[in-house]
């Protein structure tokens, strides 16, 4: 799915076919030494943040090609927006719309994120997030607008047939916790944001 981009000094800002999901194309400034790129700027991204602030930054390493992490989200009052970037390797990054009364409820959007393509996937409240490592030793950087809160955590199973996520590789490794995430039932009508 092609995104339509608006320009800023350090980012091209694009929107997907699912309302609320945003793609940032970071603009790397090159010279003979290499490049500089901005991962975040409160001023430049104010139109996306809409008063939110980044309060937590997390870094993950996924060693195994084909491994899947997710699908995770947080309920109110700790719902969060995430800015997700890959800084080493290559991942298939997924956001699933869980918003109550959304016209795209249970649909997903995926992006391939790599260090070389300089993309950041911006996932707002109301979406579950997960990814599959397409190479070994994938490192991810997450900027969050809310602190992690165990009591607010929501989980759905990444291989739930109702989600029908087309993982590009055979899923070879998931944590025991992720394997035991619940499947979506007919009673689940979404989360309020």
N, C-alpha and C positions, 0 to 999 in steps of 0.2 A: 504494500500500500504506500503510495507516494504521499509525503507530507508537503504542505504548502508553508514556505518559510518567510518570516519577517526578519529584517536585518537589524542588528545592533552592532556596537563596536567590537564586542568579543564573542558574540554568539549569533547564529542564525536560529530563530525560534520557529519550530514547526508544530503542526497539530495533526493528529491521526484521525481516522474515521470514527474513533470512539471519543465522544466529547469529554474533555478534561485531561486526556493523556497528551503529553507534550514531549517533543524531541528537541533537545538542544544540540546543535552542531557547533562544537567549540571551534573557534578560529585560532589555529596555531600560527604564531608569528615566527617565521624561520629566518635564520642567518647561517653562516658557515659553521657555527658551533652546534647547531641543532635548532631547538624551538622553545618557545614559552607559550603556555596556554593557560587560560583562566578556567577553573572548574566551577567557581561560584562568584557572584557579585550581587550584593543586596540591591544596589542601585539599578544595575542592568536588568535584574530579574524580578524587580518589584511588581511588575504587572502579572507575574505568575504567582508570586508569593502572597499577594493581597493581604499584607499585614502579618503573615506568619514569619517566624524567625527560625533559622537553623539552630538547633539546640544540642545535637549529637552527631558525631561522625564515626562510622564504623568501617572496618577494613576486613575483608575475608580472603582466605586462600582456599581454593578447591583444587586438590591435587589430581583427581582422577578424571580423565576424559570420559564423558557420558554421565557423570554424576549429576543428580538433580537436587537442588535445594528449594524448599518451599512447599506449599503456597501459604504465605503468612500475611496477616494484617492486624490492625488494632481497632477495637471498638471505641466509641466515645466513652469517656471524655479524653481519651489518649489517642484518638485517631491521628494519623500522621501523613504528611506528604513526604515522598522520598525522591531524592536526586540520585540516580544509580549510574555509575560509570565503571567500565572495565579498564584497568590500568596495566594488565598483562594477560596475554592469552586471548581467547575468543569465547564469547558466551551467547546463548540463545536466551534472551531475557523476555519474560512474560508478565503481563498484567491482566487480571481477570476482573471484569466489572461485576461487583457484588451490590451495587447501590439499589436500594429498594425503589421500585417504580421506574427504573431506568429503561429506556427503549433498547439498550444493548446489554441488559442483564444476562449474566453468565457467558457473554462473549469475551474473547481475549484478543489482545494485540501483542505481537512479538516484534522484537528488534534484535538484530545481531550487533553486539557491542564488542569493540576491540580497542586496544590502545591506539592502533593506527587510524581507525575511522573517526576518532575524536567525538563520539556521540555520548550524550547523557540522556537517559530516559527519566522523565519526570512523571511520577505516579502519585496522584492525589489520594486523599481519604476516600474510602469506599471501594478500593481495589485490593485484591490479593496479589502478592508478588512472589515470583520464583524464577529460577534460571537453570539451564543445563550447560555444563562446561563442554565446549566443543574441542578444546585442547587440554593438555595437561597443565597444571600449575596456573590456574586462572586466579587473578587477583581483582577484587571488586572494591570500590569505594562508594559508601552510602552517606549522604547527608540527610538528616531527619529533622522534621519540624516538631517532633514530640519525643520525649524520652521513652525508652522501652518500659512497659509495665506488664508484668506477667499476668495480672488479673484482667487486663484488657485485651490480651492476645486472642486472636481468632486464627483458625487453621482450617484449610481444606486440602484434600488429597490431590497431589499433582497428577496422578494418573486416573482421576475420576472420569469415567466414560461420558458423563454429562457435560464436562468441560471440553472434552474432545481435543485436547492440546496435542498438536502434531510435533512431538519432540523429534528433532532431526536425527538423533543418535539413539541406539538402544539404551534404555535406562539401566545402567550397570551398578549404581551405588546411590543409596539414599540412607539417611540416618534412621535408626529404629523409630525415633520420634516422628519423622516425616512419613514413614511407612504407615504409621498408625493414625495419621490425620483422618478425620471423618470424611465420608463421601457426602455430596450434596443430596438432600432428600427432597421430596415433593413439598414438605412442610416449610422448607427454607424459602423465604420470600425476599431475602436481601437484608442489608444493614442500613440503618439510618445514619446519615452523616451531618 
